[in-house]
Structure formats: structure tokens, C-alpha cells
């Protein structure tokens, strides 16, 4: 007989902390981050202001947790940015990496969109987003360095990866300059896949299935 799994019991503190994070996620679907106050977050989460400050120093600390969770999700989907697997073509790898990013942005759409907008006016969010991007870019650079078939179109791989990552971010947040107004985002995402393929493998194996 298979033993029944023992349910994990969360403490009241864990539930309150999770409620605060969930509240920020929900509120960002309704308003900008600049319009969020600790009082509003606490009310939505069903905790007192003092309870909020027991777990977080500020609303930015909550956002940092959400971004960290997004980074962990991206790690899992990409298998911790594993190098191209045996038999995996460059086009398949490009599709895997862009697809993983698209899944993370879709899961965290209000948060990522709010951050993309706020980074231009909020220095703290800009620094947080830069830290988030730097961590991803460093992992992709290592992936390229480990790939014997990589043929970067520029010897400056960090700058190349950063440009590709920025284009991907703006496309996935559906910035109209990259996606167009009223256009199907899938068209732009396919182009981004090809940009990664050309940029890192010099167009080797051009199929993006």
C-alpha cells in the first residue's frame, strides 16, 4: 500500500506573507505600481499595516520577491539554462529559450508590464529590473560560451546578448514599437526567435519550426 503524502502545513505567517504577494499581483492588474500604497496592499491582503511591515520593508520588497519567483520559473523552464542538448538544433534551442521567456512573461504579465513602464520613471524599479536582466544575461553568455557550434555575429558577446534580451523583453511586454498596434504578438515573437538564431549561431540551421 502506498503511503498517503503528508500535507504540508503552512504557518499563519507564511499565509500572510503569501497573501501580501498575491495582493500586489492582483492590484497590478488594476493600477500602476506608482499608485499602490502599503495601505491598499494590506487591505487587499487582509492584514494590518503592521503585519505588512513585519514581512516587508516596502512595496518594492514585495516586487523583488515576485521578480525572484519569475527568475526561478525561468530557470526551471530552461532547465537552469542548460546548454544545447545532443540532437537539439540551434533553431530548436532558440525557440526553447524564447518560449521559456514568453511563458514567464505570460505568467507574470501584469507585473512585467508594470515594471517595463515604471522603469523609465522609477530608479528603484529600474535597478531591480537591471539586476533581474543581468542575472539572465550572464547565464545566456555562459550558455553561448559552452556551445561549440555558436557563431556569434559579434565578438562582443555580452553586448550582443544584452541587445537581444532587450528586444525580447520589449516584444514580450507587447511594446507597440516592437509588436505594432493591434498586431498578433506571435508574429513578432517568431522574428525574435530568428534574431537569436542569427545572432548566436550566425543563421546556422535557419529552421524555426
SEZA-917564 format. One record per residue (C-alpha): residue number from 1; chain; x, y, z. Coordinates in nm, 2 decimals. Layout:
SEZA-917564
@k = NUM, c = A, xx = X, yy = Y, zz = Z
...
END
This chain:
SEZA-917564
@k = 1, c = A, xx = 0.00, yy = 0.00, zz = 0.00
@k = 2, c = A, xx = 0.14, yy = 0.34, zz = -0.10
@k = 3, c = A, xx = 0.16, yy = 0.58, zz = 0.19
@k = 4, c = A, xx = -0.05, yy = 0.89, zz = 0.15
@k = 5, c = A, xx = 0.16, yy = 1.21, zz = 0.12
@k = 6, c = A, xx = 0.17, yy = 1.42, zz = 0.43
@k = 7, c = A, xx = 0.01, yy = 1.76, zz = 0.36
@k = 8, c = A, xx = 0.25, yy = 2.05, zz = 0.42
@k = 9, c = A, xx = 0.11, yy = 2.28, zz = 0.68
@k = 10, c = A, xx = 0.19, yy = 2.64, zz = 0.64
@k = 11, c = A, xx = 0.22, yy = 2.87, zz = 0.93
@k = 12, c = A, xx = -0.01, yy = 3.18, zz = 0.97
@k = 13, c = A, xx = 0.30, yy = 3.39, zz = 0.89
@k = 14, c = A, xx = 0.35, yy = 3.21, zz = 0.56
@k = 15, c = A, xx = -0.01, yy = 3.26, zz = 0.47
@k = 16, c = A, xx = 0.00, yy = 3.63, zz = 0.54
@k = 17, c = A, xx = 0.32, yy = 3.68, zz = 0.35
@k = 18, c = A, xx = 0.18, yy = 3.49, zz = 0.06
@k = 19, c = A, xx = -0.14, yy = 3.70, zz = 0.08
@k = 20, c = A, xx = 0.06, yy = 4.02, zz = 0.05
@k = 21, c = A, xx = 0.25, yy = 3.89, zz = -0.26
@k = 22, c = A, xx = -0.08, yy = 3.78, zz = -0.41
@k = 23, c = A, xx = -0.24, yy = 4.12, zz = -0.33
@k = 24, c = A, xx = 0.03, yy = 4.30, zz = -0.52
@k = 25, c = A, xx = -0.01, yy = 4.07, zz = -0.82
@k = 26, c = A, xx = -0.38, yy = 4.13, zz = -0.82
@k = 27, c = A, xx = -0.35, yy = 4.51, zz = -0.78
@k = 28, c = A, xx = -0.11, yy = 4.54, zz = -1.06
@k = 29, c = A, xx = -0.38, yy = 4.42, zz = -1.29
@k = 30, c = A, xx = -0.59, yy = 4.72, zz = -1.19
@k = 31, c = A, xx = -0.34, yy = 5.01, zz = -1.15
@k = 32, c = A, xx = 0.02, yy = 5.11, zz = -1.19
@k = 33, c = A, xx = 0.29, yy = 5.03, zz = -0.93
@k = 34, c = A, xx = 0.32, yy = 5.40, zz = -0.85
@k = 35, c = A, xx = -0.04, yy = 5.41, zz = -0.74
@k = 36, c = A, xx = 0.00, yy = 5.12, zz = -0.50
@k = 37, c = A, xx = 0.03, yy = 5.21, zz = -0.13
@k = 38, c = A, xx = 0.11, yy = 4.99, zz = 0.17
@k = 39, c = A, xx = -0.24, yy = 5.06, zz = 0.30
@k = 40, c = A, xx = -0.40, yy = 4.94, zz = -0.03
@k = 41, c = A, xx = -0.19, yy = 4.63, zz = -0.04
@k = 42, c = A, xx = -0.26, yy = 4.55, zz = 0.33
@k = 43, c = A, xx = -0.63, yy = 4.60, zz = 0.28
@k = 44, c = A, xx = -0.64, yy = 4.37, zz = -0.02
@k = 45, c = A, xx = -0.43, yy = 4.11, zz = 0.16
@k = 46, c = A, xx = -0.64, yy = 4.12, zz = 0.47
@k = 47, c = A, xx = -0.35, yy = 4.21, zz = 0.70
@k = 48, c = A, xx = -0.28, yy = 4.51, zz = 0.92
@k = 49, c = A, xx = -0.02, yy = 4.77, zz = 0.81
@k = 50, c = A, xx = 0.20, yy = 4.65, zz = 1.10
@k = 51, c = A, xx = 0.16, yy = 4.30, zz = 0.96
@k = 52, c = A, xx = 0.28, yy = 4.41, zz = 0.62
@k = 53, c = A, xx = 0.59, yy = 4.57, zz = 0.77
@k = 54, c = A, xx = 0.67, yy = 4.26, zz = 0.97
@k = 55, c = A, xx = 0.73, yy = 4.08, zz = 0.64
@k = 56, c = A, xx = 0.84, yy = 4.35, zz = 0.40
@k = 57, c = A, xx = 1.02, yy = 4.68, zz = 0.43
@k = 58, c = A, xx = 0.83, yy = 4.84, zz = 0.14
@k = 59, c = A, xx = 0.62, yy = 4.76, zz = -0.16
@k = 60, c = A, xx = 0.95, yy = 4.73, zz = -0.35
@k = 61, c = A, xx = 1.05, yy = 4.44, zz = -0.13
@k = 62, c = A, xx = 0.73, yy = 4.26, zz = -0.24
@k = 63, c = A, xx = 0.81, yy = 4.33, zz = -0.60
@k = 64, c = A, xx = 1.16, yy = 4.19, zz = -0.55
@k = 65, c = A, xx = 1.01, yy = 3.87, zz = -0.43
@k = 66, c = A, xx = 0.78, yy = 3.85, zz = -0.73
@k = 67, c = A, xx = 1.08, yy = 3.91, zz = -0.97
@k = 68, c = A, xx = 1.28, yy = 3.65, zz = -0.79
@k = 69, c = A, xx = 1.00, yy = 3.40, zz = -0.84
@k = 70, c = A, xx = 0.99, yy = 3.49, zz = -1.21
@k = 71, c = A, xx = 1.36, yy = 3.42, zz = -1.23
@k = 72, c = A, xx = 1.32, yy = 3.09, zz = -1.06
@k = 73, c = A, xx = 1.04, yy = 2.99, zz = -1.30
@k = 74, c = A, xx = 1.26, yy = 3.08, zz = -1.60
@k = 75, c = A, xx = 1.54, yy = 2.87, zz = -1.45
@k = 76, c = A, xx = 1.31, yy = 2.57, zz = -1.42
@k = 77, c = A, xx = 1.16, yy = 2.61, zz = -1.77
@k = 78, c = A, xx = 1.50, yy = 2.64, zz = -1.93
@k = 79, c = A, xx = 1.64, yy = 2.36, zz = -1.71
@k = 80, c = A, xx = 1.86, yy = 2.61, zz = -1.54
@k = 81, c = A, xx = 1.98, yy = 2.74, zz = -1.88
@k = 82, c = A, xx = 2.12, yy = 2.41, zz = -1.98
@k = 83, c = A, xx = 2.35, yy = 2.41, zz = -2.28
@k = 84, c = A, xx = 2.21, yy = 2.29, zz = -2.61
@k = 85, c = A, xx = 2.13, yy = 1.92, zz = -2.57
@k = 86, c = A, xx = 2.26, yy = 1.64, zz = -2.80
@k = 87, c = A, xx = 2.04, yy = 1.64, zz = -3.11
@k = 88, c = A, xx = 1.89, yy = 1.98, zz = -3.03
@k = 89, c = A, xx = 1.94, yy = 2.21, zz = -3.33
@k = 90, c = A, xx = 2.03, yy = 2.58, zz = -3.29
@k = 91, c = A, xx = 1.68, yy = 2.67, zz = -3.41
@k = 92, c = A, xx = 1.52, yy = 2.44, zz = -3.15
@k = 93, c = A, xx = 1.74, yy = 2.60, zz = -2.88
@k = 94, c = A, xx = 1.65, yy = 2.95, zz = -2.99
@k = 95, c = A, xx = 1.28, yy = 2.85, zz = -2.98
@k = 96, c = A, xx = 1.32, yy = 2.69, zz = -2.64
@k = 97, c = A, xx = 1.49, yy = 3.00, zz = -2.49
@k = 98, c = A, xx = 1.24, yy = 3.25, zz = -2.63
@k = 99, c = A, xx = 0.95, yy = 3.02, zz = -2.55
@k = 100, c = A, xx = 1.06, yy = 2.99, zz = -2.19
@k = 101, c = A, xx = 1.08, yy = 3.37, zz = -2.16
@k = 102, c = A, xx = 0.74, yy = 3.41, zz = -2.32
@k = 103, c = A, xx = 0.59, yy = 3.16, zz = -2.06
@k = 104, c = A, xx = 0.74, yy = 3.36, zz = -1.77
@k = 105, c = A, xx = 0.62, yy = 3.69, zz = -1.91
@k = 106, c = A, xx = 0.27, yy = 3.54, zz = -1.97
@k = 107, c = A, xx = 0.26, yy = 3.41, zz = -1.62
@k = 108, c = A, xx = 0.37, yy = 3.74, zz = -1.47
@k = 109, c = A, xx = 0.22, yy = 3.97, zz = -1.74
@k = 110, c = A, xx = 0.08, yy = 4.25, zz = -1.52
@k = 111, c = A, xx = 0.40, yy = 4.26, zz = -1.31
@k = 112, c = A, xx = 0.64, yy = 4.25, zz = -1.60
@k = 113, c = A, xx = 0.44, yy = 4.51, zz = -1.79
@k = 114, c = A, xx = 0.41, yy = 4.74, zz = -1.49
@k = 115, c = A, xx = 0.79, yy = 4.71, zz = -1.44
@k = 116, c = A, xx = 0.86, yy = 4.78, zz = -1.80
@k = 117, c = A, xx = 0.65, yy = 5.10, zz = -1.78
@k = 118, c = A, xx = 0.78, yy = 5.21, zz = -1.44
@k = 119, c = A, xx = 1.15, yy = 5.16, zz = -1.51
@k = 120, c = A, xx = 1.16, yy = 5.48, zz = -1.71
@k = 121, c = A, xx = 1.04, yy = 5.69, zz = -1.41
@k = 122, c = A, xx = 1.13, yy = 5.49, zz = -1.10
@k = 123, c = A, xx = 1.50, yy = 5.45, zz = -1.03
@k = 124, c = A, xx = 1.44, yy = 5.17, zz = -0.78
@k = 125, c = A, xx = 1.24, yy = 4.96, zz = -1.02
@k = 126, c = A, xx = 1.49, yy = 5.03, zz = -1.29
@k = 127, c = A, xx = 1.77, yy = 4.89, zz = -1.07
@k = 128, c = A, xx = 1.57, yy = 4.59, zz = -0.98
@k = 129, c = A, xx = 1.49, yy = 4.51, zz = -1.34
@k = 130, c = A, xx = 1.85, yy = 4.56, zz = -1.44
@k = 131, c = A, xx = 1.96, yy = 4.32, zz = -1.17
@k = 132, c = A, xx = 1.69, yy = 4.07, zz = -1.30
@k = 133, c = A, xx = 1.82, yy = 4.11, zz = -1.66
@k = 134, c = A, xx = 2.19, yy = 4.09, zz = -1.56
@k = 135, c = A, xx = 2.13, yy = 3.76, zz = -1.40
@k = 136, c = A, xx = 1.96, yy = 3.61, zz = -1.71
@k = 137, c = A, xx = 2.22, yy = 3.77, zz = -1.95
@k = 138, c = A, xx = 2.51, yy = 3.62, zz = -1.75
@k = 139, c = A, xx = 2.35, yy = 3.27, zz = -1.78
@k = 140, c = A, xx = 2.29, yy = 3.31, zz = -2.15
@k = 141, c = A, xx = 2.65, yy = 3.42, zz = -2.21
@k = 142, c = A, xx = 2.78, yy = 3.11, zz = -2.03
@k = 143, c = A, xx = 2.55, yy = 2.90, zz = -2.24
@k = 144, c = A, xx = 2.69, yy = 3.05, zz = -2.56
@k = 145, c = A, xx = 3.05, yy = 3.01, zz = -2.44
@k = 146, c = A, xx = 2.98, yy = 2.63, zz = -2.39
@k = 147, c = A, xx = 2.83, yy = 2.58, zz = -2.73
@k = 148, c = A, xx = 3.09, yy = 2.46, zz = -2.98
@k = 149, c = A, xx = 2.86, yy = 2.54, zz = -3.27
@k = 150, c = A, xx = 2.80, yy = 2.90, zz = -3.16
@k = 151, c = A, xx = 2.89, yy = 3.16, zz = -3.42
@k = 152, c = A, xx = 2.81, yy = 3.50, zz = -3.27
@k = 153, c = A, xx = 2.77, yy = 3.77, zz = -3.52
@k = 154, c = A, xx = 2.98, yy = 4.00, zz = -3.30
@k = 155, c = A, xx = 3.29, yy = 3.92, zz = -3.09
@k = 156, c = A, xx = 3.13, yy = 4.13, zz = -2.81
@k = 157, c = A, xx = 2.90, yy = 3.86, zz = -2.69
@k = 158, c = A, xx = 2.78, yy = 4.04, zz = -2.37
@k = 159, c = A, xx = 2.67, yy = 4.34, zz = -2.58
@k = 160, c = A, xx = 2.51, yy = 4.11, zz = -2.84
@k = 161, c = A, xx = 2.32, yy = 3.91, zz = -2.57
@k = 162, c = A, xx = 2.21, yy = 4.23, zz = -2.40
@k = 163, c = A, xx = 2.07, yy = 4.37, zz = -2.72
@k = 164, c = A, xx = 1.88, yy = 4.05, zz = -2.80
@k = 165, c = A, xx = 1.75, yy = 4.03, zz = -2.44
@k = 166, c = A, xx = 1.62, yy = 4.39, zz = -2.45
@k = 167, c = A, xx = 1.45, yy = 4.32, zz = -2.78
@k = 168, c = A, xx = 1.29, yy = 4.01, zz = -2.64
@k = 169, c = A, xx = 1.17, yy = 4.20, zz = -2.33
@k = 170, c = A, xx = 1.01, yy = 4.48, zz = -2.52
@k = 171, c = A, xx = 0.84, yy = 4.23, zz = -2.76
@k = 172, c = A, xx = 0.71, yy = 4.01, zz = -2.48
@k = 173, c = A, xx = 0.57, yy = 4.31, zz = -2.29
@k = 174, c = A, xx = 0.40, yy = 4.39, zz = -2.63
@k = 175, c = A, xx = 0.55, yy = 4.74, zz = -2.67
@k = 176, c = A, xx = 0.38, yy = 4.88, zz = -2.98
@k = 177, c = A, xx = 0.72, yy = 4.99, zz = -3.12
@k = 178, c = A, xx = 0.82, yy = 4.62, zz = -3.14
@k = 179, c = A, xx = 0.49, yy = 4.44, zz = -3.19
@k = 180, c = A, xx = 0.28, yy = 4.71, zz = -3.37
@k = 181, c = A, xx = -0.06, yy = 4.84, zz = -3.28
@k = 182, c = A, xx = -0.33, yy = 4.57, zz = -3.29
@k = 183, c = A, xx = -0.09, yy = 4.31, zz = -3.44
@k = 184, c = A, xx = -0.06, yy = 3.95, zz = -3.34
@k = 185, c = A, xx = 0.24, yy = 3.93, zz = -3.09
@k = 186, c = A, xx = 0.32, yy = 3.58, zz = -3.22
@k = 187, c = A, xx = 0.45, yy = 3.74, zz = -3.54
@k = 188, c = A, xx = 0.70, yy = 3.95, zz = -3.35
@k = 189, c = A, xx = 0.80, yy = 3.66, zz = -3.13
@k = 190, c = A, xx = 0.88, yy = 3.45, zz = -3.43
@k = 191, c = A, xx = 1.11, yy = 3.73, zz = -3.55
@k = 192, c = A, xx = 1.28, yy = 3.74, zz = -3.21
@k = 193, c = A, xx = 1.35, yy = 3.37, zz = -3.23
@k = 194, c = A, xx = 1.52, yy = 3.42, zz = -3.57
@k = 195, c = A, xx = 1.72, yy = 3.71, zz = -3.43
@k = 196, c = A, xx = 1.85, yy = 3.49, zz = -3.15
@k = 197, c = A, xx = 1.93, yy = 3.22, zz = -3.41
@k = 198, c = A, xx = 2.11, yy = 3.46, zz = -3.64
@k = 199, c = A, xx = 2.28, yy = 3.64, zz = -3.36
@k = 200, c = A, xx = 2.43, yy = 3.35, zz = -3.17
@k = 201, c = A, xx = 2.47, yy = 3.09, zz = -3.45
@k = 202, c = A, xx = 2.51, yy = 3.31, zz = -3.75
@k = 203, c = A, xx = 2.20, yy = 3.18, zz = -3.91
@k = 204, c = A, xx = 2.31, yy = 2.82, zz = -3.89
@k = 205, c = A, xx = 2.02, yy = 2.58, zz = -3.93
@k = 206, c = A, xx = 1.77, yy = 2.85, zz = -4.01
@k = 207, c = A, xx = 1.46, yy = 2.65, zz = -3.95
@k = 208, c = A, xx = 1.24, yy = 2.78, zz = -3.67
@k = 209, c = A, xx = 0.97, yy = 2.51, zz = -3.65
END
